[in-house]
Amino acid sequence: MRLRVEFTTEPFDLDEAPAHAVVAREVIQAADLDAVDVGPFGNTAEGGADEVLTAVDSLLRRALASGATRVSLQVNVIGEGSQ
């Protein structure tokens, strides 16, 4: 099964990316995912179910520990794969 995750972290800071946003992006970029797209108002990534769910767990833990007061995310099944 393949999954797509879309997420944002808050609070926002339009002048400089807050630590929680930087950490969340680093987690996603370092994970074994493909189709990673990070931006100032939203981030997306796709991959196998195990890889996406592992990345989401780390993203939540690390973003909250780095000062996020809210993490909004959506996970969608996008297809079947080898997993």
N, C-alpha and C positions, 0 to 999 in steps of 0.2 A: 504494500500500500504506500502511495505517495501522499504527502501532506504539504500544504502551504500555510505558513504562519505569517500573520500581519500583526505588528505591534507598535505601540507608542508608550513612552514613559512621561510622567509628569512629576514635578511642575516644569513648565516650559520656561526657557530663558532665550529670548530672541537675540541677545547680544553675544552669548557664549554658550556652547553646549555644556550642560550640567554633567557632573561626574556620573550620575546614574545613566544618562543617555550614552555617554562614551563607553561605559562598561557594557551596556546592553548590546551596542553595536559590535564591540570587540568580541563578545561571546558568539554572536551570530557569524561574524566574519571568520572566526577561528574554527567553527564547527564544520563537520564534514557535510556541508549542504551545497546545493547549487542554486542558480538563479537568485543570488543574494542581491538585494537592492536596498541601500540605506539612504535615507534622506532626512531633512530637517523636521518633517511633520509625520513621517511614517516609514516603516521598514518592512520588507517582505523577504521571505526565503522559502525555498522548496527543497524537499529531500525525502528520503525514506522515513517511514514512521518512527523507527527507533532513533534515528539521528535527530529528527525534528523534536521529538518529545524530550530527549536528553538535553538538547540545546535550550528548550523552553524552561526546563527545570533550572538549569544553571542561570539563564537570563533572569528569571524571577528572583531567585535567591540573591544574585549579585547586584541586580538593580536596586532591590529593596534595601540591601545592606549599604548601598552607596548613596542613599538619600531619596530614592523615588517614593512618592506618596501615593502614586497610582500607576498601575501598569495595565493598559488595555490591550487585549490580544484576541485574535480570532484564529482558529485553526480549521482548515477545510481539507477534506479528502479530495484529491484532484485526480486520482487514478490508481490503478493497480501496478505494482512493480514486482521485483524479485523478492521483496521483503514480506 
